[in-house]
């Protein structure tokens, strides 16, 4: 069963897809607030994968892994829909 959430992301890395015992597919939609950067627990605006405001992305997330995000500045809201594979 898919799970959904909207997460407010600031300038410090936060988990947007929690760790699971199973592989997951995450649908990411950067809703509002500016650029968002995706990566691991050490994600920054220098090493993350950039998602511009309004962009959508499908990301595979492996078992026992989590997906983190950080905003370029201020806060941004990201919608996340996850499905266990």
C-alpha positions as MATLAB code, in Angstrom:
seq = 'XXXXXXXXXXXXXXXXXXXXXXXXXXXXXXXXXXXXXXXXXXXXXXXXXXXXXXXXXXXXXXXXXXXXXXXXXXXXXXXXXXXXX';
ca = [
       0.000    0.000    0.000;
       1.428    3.424   -0.894;
       2.034    6.003    1.802;
       2.000    9.736    1.279;
       3.278   12.769    3.154;
       4.079   16.419    2.715;
       7.333   17.414    4.379;
       8.596   20.919    5.064;
      12.327   20.951    4.366;
      14.682   23.597    5.719;
      18.398   24.238    5.415;
      19.358   21.171    7.481;
      18.972   17.656    6.051;
      15.732   15.868    6.948;
      14.427   12.402    6.098;
      11.739   12.497    3.423;
      11.641    8.719    2.793;
      12.240    6.695    5.956;
      14.311    3.526    6.000;
      12.442    0.290    5.301;
      13.224   -3.422    5.319;
      12.208   -3.478    1.639;
      13.126   -1.694   -1.591;
      10.866    1.316   -2.231;
       9.936    3.593   -5.090;
       9.435    7.230   -4.115;
       7.569    9.804   -6.188;
       8.878   13.249   -5.227;
       7.144   16.543   -6.103;
       8.756   19.831   -5.046;
       5.592   21.806   -4.336;
       6.643   25.253   -3.171;
       9.483   27.311   -1.801;
      12.483   26.952   -4.089;
      15.164   24.436   -4.980;
      15.485   21.169   -3.089;
      18.514   18.863   -2.954;
      18.251   15.077   -2.469;
      20.807   12.627   -1.147;
      22.012   10.731    1.889;
      22.293   11.909    5.498;
      25.173   14.213    4.527;
      23.259   15.952    1.694;
      24.040   19.626    1.111;
      23.356   22.142   -1.627;
      26.863   21.340   -2.920;
      26.556   17.555   -3.211;
      22.795   16.884   -3.543;
      20.684   16.201   -6.605;
      18.830   19.445   -7.408;
      15.053   19.450   -7.823;
      13.679   22.849   -8.883;
      10.362   24.225   -7.652;
       7.531   22.348   -9.395;
       9.739   19.464  -10.565;
       8.750   15.807  -10.116;
      11.067   12.813   -9.848;
      10.808    9.060   -9.313;
      13.572    7.691   -7.073;
      14.352    4.068   -6.169;
      15.297    3.736   -2.491;
      17.028    0.507   -1.471;
      16.227   -1.606    1.544;
      17.661   -0.237    4.803;
      18.254    3.134    3.120;
      16.560    6.504    3.624;
      16.277    9.535    1.348;
      17.151   12.970    2.732;
      16.505   16.481    1.460;
      17.724   20.000    2.171;
      16.424   23.346    0.890;
      18.645   25.881   -0.847;
      17.338   28.581    1.513;
      14.374   29.118    3.799;
      11.909   26.245    3.575;
      10.258   24.295    0.787;
       7.425   21.785    0.841;
       7.840   18.408   -0.833;
       5.128   15.827   -1.462;
       6.286   12.216   -1.205;
       4.439    9.069   -2.271;
       6.212    5.795   -1.487;
       5.443    2.240   -2.537;
       7.220   -0.874   -1.283;
       8.425   -2.931   -4.247;
];
